Amino acid sequence: MEYSKNRVSEHATISCDFGVSFSIKQSRDFKIDPIDTLKFLIYTVEFRRFRLMSYWNEHEAVPGRYNFDELDQQINLIKNVGGEISLCLGARQPRWPESHWPKWALKLPRAERYERLYKYIKIVVERYKDESSITSYQLENEALNRSFGTNGDFNRMRLRDELKIIKKIDPTKPVIMSTSNTWGIPLCRPIPDAFGFTFYQTQFEKGLYTKNKLPYRWWHARSILIKIITGRRSFIHELQAEPWGPKAIWEMTTEEQDKSMDSKQLKTNIHLAKKTKLLPIDLWGGEWWYWRHLQGDDDIYKTVIKHLSSDEV
């Protein structure tokens, strides 16, 4: 899989070597307008690469009734500036609670629930397969991560079926799967076209803040191992650019947020990720930057612009 850089507007500050995830659910949790948030990331921060979600419980909240208006609006905003999109598919997609099954689907027997999920994936891929701004799909975010999220369903056979469905409908776009942790080396099927890594430097677990002790070279070495074993390339699909603390971000004081993410830590994370040379690099935290901006703090998003626009590594 090769990533495309030919859709970047000549006026954009940030190239498609760098992207950002965007979630309407995270925006709502911050009590900020989702479309205003996306426009901020497009026109103020000037990203041209985005990871978007196709949450099942948003677009088929009622069985058989599909509403893609919000997703269409997101795609059109990005398309209008020559941007590119990696579209997430499946039940498990970024942001809490990680698994986004409709309530009605959880009540179904497993076999029937899977069939309804397959149908939903088919409808999404059929709808967007000819959309030129969508350059890749991500299948089931951290699909086998049992340690995080709710309503997990860790079935490798289901993942294989989903990948087959996507490839049958749209064989032209690469499919990405993200690894479940810092250490994993994927050995079993399904084997996608590329693997996405998470890249976190500060975490809050078991009541304590902890710092990553692995050198940036580990991610590069890991990508080489994966290339040897699977023949697939790897990149950073989720670079920490927001706090990870004892509460939801919007419930933490600024002082608590700064313990795991401030402009200094953000600069460090960006430059460590650059050193891995695992491009493209997608940042995680755009909704938080906008929320802080609305509170009068522009330092965070300006740090992103400064260090993504710089050639400094």
KOLLUMTOR-800482 format. One record per residue (C-alpha): residue number from 0; z, y, x. Coordinates in nm, 4 decimals. Example, Ala and Ser with C-alpha at 12.3 -4.5 7.8 and 13.67 -1.06 7.14 Angstrom:
<nodes>
<node k="0" c3="0.7800" c2="-0.4500" c1="1.2300"/>
<node k="1" c3="0.7140" c2="-0.1060" c1="1.3670"/>
</nodes>
This chain:
<nodes>
<node k="0" c3="0.0000" c2="0.0000" c1="0.0000"/>
<node k="1" c3="-0.0933" c2="0.3426" c1="0.1284"/>
<node k="2" c3="0.0471" c2="0.6522" c1="-0.0327"/>
<node k="3" c3="-0.1816" c2="0.9373" c1="-0.1299"/>
<node k="4" c3="-0.1444" c2="1.2941" c1="-0.0039"/>
<node k="5" c3="-0.4698" c2="1.4293" c1="-0.1451"/>
<node k="6" c3="-0.3238" c2="1.5690" c1="-0.4676"/>
<node k="7" c3="-0.1105" c2="1.8357" c1="-0.3067"/>
<node k="8" c3="-0.1762" c2="2.1912" c1="-0.4153"/>
<node k="9" c3="-0.2699" c2="2.4079" c1="-0.1193"/>
<node k="10" c3="-0.0039" c2="2.6541" c1="-0.2358"/>
<node k="11" c3="0.2817" c2="2.4005" c1="-0.2451"/>
<node k="12" c3="0.5641" c2="2.4449" c1="0.0029"/>
<node k="13" c3="0.6523" c2="2.0755" c1="0.0210"/>
<node k="14" c3="0.3906" c2="1.8086" c1="0.0932"/>
<node k="15" c3="0.3713" c2="1.4697" c1="-0.0751"/>
<node k="16" c3="0.5448" c2="1.3223" c1="0.2279"/>
<node k="17" c3="0.8510" c2="1.4186" c1="0.0221"/>
<node k="18" c3="0.9241" c2="1.3729" c1="-0.3456"/>
<node k="19" c3="1.2078" c2="1.3888" c1="-0.5950"/>
<node k="20" c3="1.3327" c2="1.1762" c1="-0.8833"/>
<node k="21" c3="1.3623" c2="1.3392" c1="-1.2244"/>
<node k="22" c3="1.5619" c2="1.2105" c1="-1.5218"/>
<node k="23" c3="1.5859" c2="1.3640" c1="-1.8665"/>
<node k="24" c3="1.9124" c2="1.1732" c1="-1.9174"/>
<node k="25" c3="2.0738" c2="1.3216" c1="-1.6078"/>
<node k="26" c3="1.9625" c2="1.6685" c1="-1.7149"/>
<node k="27" c3="2.1201" c2="1.6206" c1="-2.0554"/>
<node k="28" c3="2.4448" c2="1.5021" c1="-1.8981"/>
<node k="29" c3="2.4551" c2="1.8259" c1="-1.6996"/>
<node k="30" c3="2.3869" c2="2.0055" c1="-2.0308"/>
<node k="31" c3="2.0772" c2="2.1683" c1="-1.8853"/>
<node k="32" c3="1.7335" c2="2.1711" c1="-2.0428"/>
<node k="33" c3="1.5255" c2="1.8803" c1="-1.9037"/>
<node k="34" c3="1.1930" c2="2.0638" c1="-1.9064"/>
<node k="35" c3="1.3436" c2="2.3749" c1="-1.7494"/>
<node k="36" c3="1.4857" c2="2.1462" c1="-1.4805"/>
<node k="37" c3="1.1472" c2="1.9897" c1="-1.4125"/>
<node k="38" c3="0.9789" c2="2.3307" c1="-1.4031"/>
<node k="39" c3="1.2387" c2="2.4442" c1="-1.1496"/>
<node k="40" c3="1.1532" c2="2.1474" c1="-0.9265"/>
<node k="41" c3="0.7799" c2="2.2143" c1="-0.9655"/>
<node k="42" c3="0.7596" c2="2.5930" c1="-0.9438"/>
<node k="43" c3="1.0702" c2="2.7007" c1="-0.7506"/>
<node k="44" c3="1.1321" c2="2.4135" c1="-0.5098"/>
<node k="45" c3="0.7588" c2="2.3301" c1="-0.5208"/>
<node k="46" c3="0.7621" c2="1.9519" c1="-0.5140"/>
<node k="47" c3="0.4320" c2="1.7779" c1="-0.5768"/>
<node k="48" c3="0.5534" c2="1.4191" c1="-0.5746"/>
<node k="49" c3="0.7827" c2="1.2863" c1="-0.8506"/>
<node k="50" c3="0.9467" c2="0.9666" c1="-0.9641"/>
<node k="51" c3="0.9601" c2="0.9670" c1="-1.3458"/>
<node k="52" c3="1.1343" c2="0.7276" c1="-1.5853"/>
<node k="53" c3="0.9981" c2="0.5552" c1="-1.8962"/>
<node k="54" c3="1.3353" c2="0.4707" c1="-2.0510"/>
<node k="55" c3="1.2889" c2="0.2000" c1="-2.3122"/>
<node k="56" c3="1.5769" c2="0.3219" c1="-2.5303"/>
<node k="57" c3="1.4228" c2="0.6700" c1="-2.5348"/>
<node k="58" c3="1.0669" c2="0.5768" c1="-2.6237"/>
<node k="59" c3="1.1342" c2="0.2862" c1="-2.8612"/>
<node k="60" c3="1.4746" c2="0.3745" c1="-3.0034"/>
<node k="61" c3="1.3670" c2="0.2111" c1="-3.3301"/>
<node k="62" c3="1.1827" c2="-0.1234" c1="-3.3118"/>
<node k="63" c3="0.8063" c2="-0.0727" c1="-3.3235"/>
<node k="64" c3="0.8248" c2="0.3079" c1="-3.3347"/>
<node k="65" c3="0.7081" c2="0.4638" c1="-3.0093"/>
<node k="66" c3="0.7445" c2="0.8266" c1="-2.9086"/>
<node k="67" c3="0.6154" c2="0.9317" c1="-2.5671"/>
<node k="68" c3="0.6039" c2="1.3064" c1="-2.6318"/>
<node k="69" c3="0.8660" c2="1.3952" c1="-2.3698"/>
<node k="70" c3="0.7138" c2="1.1712" c1="-2.1041"/>
<node k="71" c3="0.3665" c2="1.3080" c1="-2.1793"/>
<node k="72" c3="0.5013" c2="1.6600" c1="-2.1341"/>
<node k="73" c3="0.6560" c2="1.5731" c1="-1.7966"/>
<node k="74" c3="0.3347" c2="1.4109" c1="-1.6749"/>
<node k="75" c3="0.1205" c2="1.7036" c1="-1.7876"/>
<node k="76" c3="0.3407" c2="1.9588" c1="-1.6114"/>
<node k="77" c3="0.3079" c2="1.7685" c1="-1.2843"/>
<node k="78" c3="-0.0617" c2="1.6979" c1="-1.3332"/>
<node k="79" c3="-0.1335" c2="2.0660" c1="-1.3934"/>
<node k="80" c3="-0.0219" c2="2.1533" c1="-1.0395"/>
<node k="81" c3="-0.2067" c2="1.8643" c1="-0.8764"/>
<node k="82" c3="0.1051" c2="1.6531" c1="-0.8311"/>
<node k="83" c3="0.1442" c2="1.2770" c1="-0.8143"/>
<node k="84" c3="0.3831" c2="1.0442" c1="-0.9953"/>
<node k="85" c3="0.5518" c2="0.7108" c1="-0.9400"/>
<node k="86" c3="0.6358" c2="0.5841" c1="-1.2895"/>
<node k="87" c3="0.9351" c2="0.3546" c1="-1.3393"/>
<node k="88" c3="0.8882" c2="0.0566" c1="-1.5704"/>
<node k="89" c3="1.1178" c2="-0.2009" c1="-1.7263"/>
<node k="90" c3="1.4706" c2="-0.2116" c1="-1.8645"/>
<node k="91" c3="1.6530" c2="-0.1189" c1="-1.5444"/>
<node k="92" c3="1.5668" c2="0.2344" c1="-1.4362"/>
<node k="93" c3="1.7458" c2="0.5068" c1="-1.2388"/>
<node k="94" c3="2.0577" c2="0.6836" c1="-1.3689"/>
<node k="95" c3="2.3617" c2="0.5572" c1="-1.5491"/>
<node k="96" c3="2.4101" c2="0.3088" c1="-1.7090"/>
<node k="97" c3="2.1219" c2="0.1737" c1="-1.4933"/>
<node k="98" c3="2.0031" c2="-0.0689" c1="-1.7623"/>
<node k="99" c3="1.8459" c2="0.1183" c1="-2.0530"/>
<node k="100" c3="1.8015" c2="-0.1480" c1="-2.3198"/>
<node k="101" c3="1.7719" c2="-0.0188" c1="-2.6763"/>
<node k="102" c3="2.0791" c2="-0.1151" c1="-2.8775"/>
<node k="103" c3="1.8643" c2="-0.3161" c1="-3.1155"/>
<node k="104" c3="1.7152" c2="-0.5187" c1="-2.8298"/>
<node k="105" c3="2.0583" c2="-0.6216" c1="-2.6989"/>
<node k="106" c3="2.1255" c2="-0.7909" c1="-3.0325"/>
<node k="107" c3="1.8230" c2="-1.0190" c1="-2.9983"/>
<node k="108" c3="1.8282" c2="-1.3696" c1="-2.8492"/>
<node k="109" c3="1.7309" c2="-1.3583" c1="-2.4832"/>
<node k="110" c3="1.3822" c2="-1.5069" c1="-2.5266"/>
<node k="111" c3="1.2966" c2="-1.2623" c1="-2.8047"/>
<node k="112" c3="1.4465" c2="-0.9718" c1="-2.6104"/>
<node k="113" c3="1.2251" c2="-1.0560" c1="-2.3144"/>
<node k="114" c3="0.9158" c2="-1.0696" c1="-2.5337"/>
<node k="115" c3="0.9946" c2="-0.7259" c1="-2.6742"/>
<node k="116" c3="1.0454" c2="-0.5922" c1="-2.3217"/>
<node k="117" c3="0.7125" c2="-0.7385" c1="-2.2091"/>
<node k="118" c3="0.5460" c2="-0.5757" c1="-2.5080"/>
<node k="119" c3="0.7004" c2="-0.2390" c1="-2.4229"/>
<node k="120" c3="0.5852" c2="-0.2602" c1="-2.0608"/>
<node k="121" c3="0.2337" c2="-0.3486" c1="-2.1781"/>
<node k="122" c3="0.2265" c2="-0.0460" c1="-2.4082"/>
<node k="123" c3="0.3438" c2="0.1910" c1="-2.1333"/>
<node k="124" c3="0.0952" c2="0.0620" c1="-1.8744"/>
<node k="125" c3="-0.1923" c2="0.0622" c1="-2.1246"/>
<node k="126" c3="-0.1069" c2="0.4195" c1="-2.2187"/>
<node k="127" c3="-0.1006" c2="0.5547" c1="-1.8645"/>
<node k="128" c3="-0.3284" c2="0.3268" c1="-1.6611"/>
<node k="129" c3="-0.6098" c2="0.5848" c1="-1.6592"/>
<node k="130" c3="-0.3814" c2="0.8779" c1="-1.5797"/>
<node k="131" c3="-0.4963" c2="0.9966" c1="-1.2372"/>
<node k="132" c3="-0.1674" c2="1.1685" c1="-1.1527"/>
<node k="133" c3="0.0187" c2="0.8361" c1="-1.1711"/>
<node k="134" c3="-0.0422" c2="0.6762" c1="-0.8330"/>
<node k="135" c3="0.2124" c2="0.3912" c1="-0.8435"/>
<node k="136" c3="0.4631" c2="0.2079" c1="-1.0609"/>
<node k="137" c3="0.8212" c2="0.1158" c1="-0.9797"/>
<node k="138" c3="0.9329" c2="-0.2084" c1="-1.1407"/>
<node k="139" c3="1.2994" c2="-0.2443" c1="-1.2458"/>
<node k="140" c3="1.5108" c2="-0.0197" c1="-1.0225"/>
<node k="141" c3="1.7378" c2="-0.2256" c1="-0.7924"/>
<node k="142" c3="1.6620" c2="-0.5181" c1="-1.0191"/>
<node k="143" c3="1.9035" c2="-0.7663" c1="-0.8618"/>
<node k="144" c3="2.1947" c2="-0.5314" c1="-0.7893"/>
<node k="145" c3="2.4887" c2="-0.6947" c1="-0.9676"/>
<node k="146" c3="2.7501" c2="-0.4521" c1="-0.8381"/>
<node k="147" c3="2.6450" c2="-0.1389" c1="-1.0246"/>
<node k="148" c3="2.5652" c2="-0.0519" c1="-1.3852"/>
<node k="149" c3="2.6110" c2="-0.2156" c1="-1.7252"/>
<node k="150" c3="2.4196" c2="-0.4692" c1="-1.9363"/>
<node k="151" c3="2.2624" c2="-0.6203" c1="-1.6280"/>
<node k="152" c3="2.0139" c2="-0.9034" c1="-1.6691"/>
<node k="153" c3="1.9374" c2="-1.0591" c1="-1.3336"/>
<node k="154" c3="1.6522" c2="-1.2975" c1="-1.3962"/>
<node k="155" c3="1.4011" c2="-1.3381" c1="-1.1163"/>
<node k="156" c3="1.1563" c2="-1.5245" c1="-1.3410"/>
<node k="157" c3="1.1508" c2="-1.2298" c1="-1.5801"/>
<node k="158" c3="1.0666" c2="-0.9988" c1="-1.2897"/>
<node k="159" c3="0.7779" c2="-1.2243" c1="-1.1905"/>
<node k="160" c3="0.6470" c2="-1.2144" c1="-1.5466"/>
<node k="161" c3="0.6726" c2="-0.8355" c1="-1.5583"/>
<node k="162" c3="0.4832" c2="-0.7947" c1="-1.2318"/>
<node k="163" c3="0.2057" c2="-1.0231" c1="-1.3591"/>
<node k="164" c3="0.1792" c2="-0.8186" c1="-1.6784"/>
<node k="165" c3="0.1452" c2="-0.4902" c1="-1.4891"/>
<node k="166" c3="-0.1109" c2="-0.6269" c1="-1.2448"/>
<node k="167" c3="-0.3204" c2="-0.7789" c1="-1.5213"/>
<node k="168" c3="-0.3454" c2="-0.4501" c1="-1.7111"/>
<node k="169" c3="-0.3727" c2="-0.2167" c1="-1.4125"/>
<node k="170" c3="-0.4611" c2="-0.3900" c1="-1.0843"/>
<node k="171" c3="-0.5537" c2="-0.0594" c1="-0.9189"/>
<node k="172" c3="-0.2079" c2="0.0945" c1="-0.8759"/>
<node k="173" c3="0.0514" c2="-0.0376" c1="-0.6302"/>
<node k="174" c3="0.3812" c2="-0.1664" c1="-0.7690"/>
<node k="175" c3="0.7046" c2="-0.0800" c1="-0.5879"/>
<node k="176" c3="1.0367" c2="-0.2619" c1="-0.6077"/>
<node k="177" c3="1.3567" c2="-0.1204" c1="-0.4606"/>
<node k="178" c3="1.5933" c2="-0.3345" c1="-0.2582"/>
<node k="179" c3="1.9398" c2="-0.3919" c1="-0.3993"/>
<node k="180" c3="2.1483" c2="-0.2815" c1="-0.1021"/>
<node k="181" c3="2.1418" c2="-0.1552" c1="0.2546"/>
<node k="182" c3="2.1192" c2="-0.5002" c1="0.4089"/>
<node k="183" c3="1.8826" c2="-0.6992" c1="0.1917"/>
<node k="184" c3="1.5666" c2="-0.8583" c1="0.3272"/>
<node k="185" c3="1.3494" c2="-0.9777" c1="0.0341"/>
<node k="186" c3="1.2560" c2="-1.3413" c1="0.0861"/>
<node k="187" c3="1.1753" c2="-1.4615" c1="-0.2660"/>
<node k="188" c3="0.9197" c2="-1.3695" c1="-0.5267"/>
<node k="189" c3="0.8211" c2="-1.1455" c1="-0.6843"/>
<node k="190" c3="0.6674" c2="-0.9701" c1="-0.3861"/>
<node k="191" c3="0.5458" c2="-0.6220" c1="-0.4867"/>
<node k="192" c3="0.3007" c2="-0.4013" c1="-0.2991"/>
<node k="193" c3="0.5773" c2="-0.2006" c1="-0.1303"/>
<node k="194" c3="0.9550" c2="-0.1892" c1="-0.1028"/>
<node k="195" c3="1.1740" c2="0.1157" c1="-0.1583"/>
<node k="196" c3="1.4996" c2="0.1707" c1="0.0313"/>
<node k="197" c3="1.8070" c2="0.3672" c1="-0.0712"/>
<node k="198" c3="1.9456" c2="0.5960" c1="0.2010"/>
<node k="199" c3="2.3051" c2="0.7075" c1="0.1398"/>
<node k="200" c3="2.5368" c2="0.8593" c1="0.3999"/>
<node k="201" c3="2.8512" c2="0.9312" c1="0.1937"/>
<node k="202" c3="2.9901" c2="0.7123" c1="-0.0838"/>
<node k="203" c3="3.3044" c2="0.6941" c1="-0.2951"/>
<node k="204" c3="3.4254" c2="0.3404" c1="-0.3496"/>
<node k="205" c3="3.7659" c2="0.1885" c1="-0.4217"/>
<node k="206" c3="3.9280" c2="0.5308" c1="-0.4228"/>
<node k="207" c3="3.7987" c2="0.6402" c1="-0.0831"/>
<node k="208" c3="3.5129" c2="0.8402" c1="0.0627"/>
<node k="209" c3="3.3285" c2="0.6351" c1="0.3229"/>
<node k="210" c3="3.0577" c2="0.7323" c1="0.5700"/>
<node k="211" c3="2.7595" c2="0.5185" c1="0.6570"/>
<node k="212" c3="2.7990" c2="0.3838" c1="1.0096"/>
<node k="213" c3="2.4530" c2="0.2374" c1="1.0501"/>
<node k="214" c3="2.2111" c2="0.4282" c1="1.2736"/>
<node k="215" c3="1.8899" c2="0.5577" c1="1.1176"/>
<node k="216" c3="1.7054" c2="0.3093" c1="1.3381"/>
<node k="217" c3="1.8414" c2="0.0272" c1="1.1208"/>
<node k="218" c3="1.6170" c2="0.1295" c1="0.8299"/>
<node k="219" c3="1.3165" c2="0.1386" c1="1.0590"/>
<node k="220" c3="1.4022" c2="-0.2037" c1="1.2045"/>
<node k="221" c3="1.4550" c2="-0.3404" c1="0.8555"/>
<node k="222" c3="1.1111" c2="-0.2167" c1="0.7510"/>
<node k="223" c3="0.9574" c2="-0.4002" c1="1.0476"/>
<node k="224" c3="1.1326" c2="-0.7244" c1="0.9474"/>
<node k="225" c3="1.0094" c2="-0.6886" c1="0.5905"/>
<node k="226" c3="0.6561" c2="-0.6195" c1="0.7136"/>
<node k="227" c3="0.6637" c2="-0.9350" c1="0.9275"/>
<node k="228" c3="0.8044" c2="-1.1528" c1="0.6477"/>
<node k="229" c3="0.6126" c2="-1.0191" c1="0.3475"/>
<node k="230" c3="0.3238" c2="-0.8176" c1="0.4874"/>
<node k="231" c3="0.4427" c2="-0.5185" c1="0.2835"/>
<node k="232" c3="0.5380" c2="-0.1677" c1="0.3911"/>
<node k="233" c3="0.8655" c2="0.0073" c1="0.3080"/>
<node k="234" c3="0.9694" c2="0.3673" c1="0.2496"/>
<node k="235" c3="1.2741" c2="0.5665" c1="0.1370"/>
<node k="236" c3="1.2661" c2="0.5767" c1="-0.2412"/>
<node k="237" c3="1.6121" c2="0.7280" c1="-0.2889"/>
<node k="238" c3="1.7557" c2="0.9714" c1="-0.0336"/>
<node k="239" c3="2.1026" c2="1.0929" c1="-0.1262"/>
<node k="240" c3="2.0867" c2="1.4651" c1="-0.1999"/>
<node k="241" c3="2.3739" c2="1.4940" c1="-0.4490"/>
<node k="242" c3="2.7494" c2="1.4194" c1="-0.4454"/>
<node k="243" c3="2.9028" c2="1.0769" c1="-0.4988"/>
<node k="244" c3="3.2666" c2="1.1227" c1="-0.5914"/>
<node k="245" c3="3.5494" c2="0.9942" c1="-0.8126"/>
<node k="246" c3="3.4011" c2="1.1396" c1="-1.1318"/>
<node k="247" c3="3.0665" c2="1.2337" c1="-1.2763"/>
<node k="248" c3="2.9323" c2="1.5323" c1="-1.0834"/>
<node k="249" c3="2.9636" c2="1.7719" c1="-1.3789"/>
<node k="250" c3="3.3336" c2="1.6785" c1="-1.4071"/>
<node k="251" c3="3.4120" c2="1.7539" c1="-1.0409"/>
<node k="252" c3="3.5147" c2="2.0861" c1="-0.8926"/>
<node k="253" c3="3.2845" c2="2.2436" c1="-0.6370"/>
<node k="254" c3="3.5394" c2="2.1561" c1="-0.3691"/>
<node k="255" c3="3.5281" c2="1.7896" c1="-0.4701"/>
<node k="256" c3="3.1480" c2="1.7884" c1="-0.4764"/>
<node k="257" c3="3.1406" c2="1.9355" c1="-0.1268"/>
<node k="258" c3="3.3381" c2="1.6409" c1="0.0113"/>
<node k="259" c3="3.0312" c2="1.4187" c1="-0.0196"/>
<node k="260" c3="2.7457" c2="1.6693" c1="-0.0394"/>
<node k="261" c3="2.7113" c2="2.0289" c1="0.0701"/>
<node k="262" c3="2.4288" c2="2.2129" c1="0.2443"/>
<node k="263" c3="2.5397" c2="2.0839" c1="0.5860"/>
<node k="264" c3="2.5452" c2="1.7197" c1="0.4733"/>
<node k="265" c3="2.2167" c2="1.7701" c1="0.2899"/>
<node k="266" c3="2.0526" c2="1.8956" c1="0.6092"/>
<node k="267" c3="2.1912" c2="1.5953" c1="0.7981"/>
<node k="268" c3="2.0632" c2="1.3480" c1="0.5393"/>
<node k="269" c3="1.7143" c2="1.4971" c1="0.5366"/>
<node k="270" c3="1.6795" c2="1.4921" c1="0.9139"/>
<node k="271" c3="1.8187" c2="1.1387" c1="0.9483"/>
<node k="272" c3="1.5707" c2="1.0197" c1="0.6857"/>
<node k="273" c3="1.2849" c2="1.1961" c1="0.8644"/>
<node k="274" c3="1.3771" c2="1.0168" c1="1.1859"/>
<node k="275" c3="1.3160" c2="0.6778" c1="1.0224"/>
<node k="276" c3="0.9497" c2="0.7779" c1="0.9727"/>
<node k="277" c3="0.9529" c2="0.5771" c1="0.6485"/>
<node k="278" c3="0.7297" c2="0.8041" c1="0.4437"/>
<node k="279" c3="0.7115" c2="0.9085" c1="0.1727"/>
<node k="280" c3="1.0771" c2="1.0057" c1="0.1258"/>
<node k="281" c3="1.1972" c2="1.0632" c1="-0.2316"/>
<node k="282" c3="1.5121" c2="1.2706" c1="-0.2791"/>
<node k="283" c3="1.7832" c2="1.2006" c1="-0.5352"/>
<node k="284" c3="1.9645" c2="1.4947" c1="-0.6911"/>
<node k="285" c3="1.7175" c2="1.7493" c1="-0.8266"/>
<node k="286" c3="1.9060" c2="1.7916" c1="-1.1523"/>
<node k="287" c3="2.2217" c2="1.8826" c1="-0.9578"/>
<node k="288" c3="2.0384" c2="2.1445" c1="-0.7514"/>
<node k="289" c3="1.9235" c2="2.3181" c1="-1.0704"/>
<node k="290" c3="2.2715" c2="2.2971" c1="-1.2249"/>
<node k="291" c3="2.4201" c2="2.4583" c1="-0.9141"/>
<node k="292" c3="2.1453" c2="2.7231" c1="-0.9233"/>
<node k="293" c3="2.2426" c2="2.8113" c1="-1.2810"/>
<node k="294" c3="2.6006" c2="2.8514" c1="-1.1600"/>
<node k="295" c3="2.4837" c2="3.1062" c1="-0.9036"/>
<node k="296" c3="2.4636" c2="2.8775" c1="-0.5996"/>
<node k="297" c3="2.1136" c2="2.8806" c1="-0.4499"/>
<node k="298" c3="2.2194" c2="2.7434" c1="-0.1117"/>
<node k="299" c3="2.1604" c2="2.3801" c1="-0.2078"/>
<node k="300" c3="1.8000" c2="2.4018" c1="-0.3236"/>
<node k="301" c3="1.7094" c2="2.6490" c1="-0.0491"/>
<node k="302" c3="1.8422" c2="2.3991" c1="0.2052"/>
<node k="303" c3="1.6064" c2="2.1395" c1="0.0577"/>
<node k="304" c3="1.3081" c2="2.3733" c1="0.0848"/>
<node k="305" c3="1.3933" c2="2.4829" c1="0.4384"/>
<node k="306" c3="1.4358" c2="2.1366" c1="0.5854"/>
<node k="307" c3="1.1558" c2="1.9605" c1="0.3999"/>
<node k="308" c3="0.9107" c2="2.2373" c1="0.4864"/>
<node k="309" c3="1.0061" c2="2.2322" c1="0.8531"/>
<node k="310" c3="0.8386" c2="2.0057" c1="1.1078"/>
<node k="311" c3="1.1757" c2="1.9680" c1="1.2785"/>
<node k="312" c3="1.3067" c2="1.6096" c1="1.2917"/>
</nodes>
